[in-house]
Amino acid sequence: MQLILKDMINNTKRIAELQLSKHRTDGINSKLSIFEVANLMDMMKRAETMKEEKNQPNIFHSIAYN
């Protein structure tokens, strides 16, 4: 289950990065609206925070060992 979630987070981030990169290179000819760009940036930030949360130890996990 953890592997699937990690892959989903990585894929979401990668897709958002690719779309933003294409938007950046297209410049004024880009078909993305400002709202779509903001949504992609939010997706990237959420993916990063989810990755960081997964790396931090869970308090309940450590209590279970006591």
N, C-alpha and C positions, 0 to 999 in steps of 0.2 A: 504494500500500500504506500509506503513512504517513497519508494522508487517512482511510482506512477505520479504522485503528487509533485515530486521534484522535477520530473520530466515535463509536467504540465506548466510549472512555473518557468522553467527554462525556455520552453517553446513559446509561451506568451511573451516573455521578455525579448526573445530573438525576433519574433514577428513584429513587435512594436518597434524595435530598433531598425529593422529593415525598412518598414514603412516610413519611419521618420527620416532615415537616410535618403530614401527616394524622394521624399518631400523636400529635403534640403537641396538635393542636386537639381530638382525640377525648378526650384525657385518660384518665380511669379507664375509659371505655367502649371503649378501643382493643382490637383483637383481636390485636395483636402481642405476642409474648412478649418477655421481656428478652433472650433469645438472638437473636431476629430483629432487635431494635433494635440490639444490639451488632454483628451481622453487617452491617447497613446502614451503621452508622458506620464499620466497618472498610473497607467497599467505598468509601466516600467518601474515606477517608484514603489507600487504595491508589491511587485514581484521581488524587488530588492528587500523590502521589509519582511516579506514572508520567508525569504532565504535566511535572513539574519535571525529571525525567530526560531527557525528550525535548527540553527547551529547552537543556540543557547540551551543549556540544560533545563529540563523541566523540573520545577520544585517538587511535583508529586512523584516523579521518577526517583529522586534522591530520598524521599521519605519512605518509599517502598523498601529500600535497602536497609533501613534502620530497624 
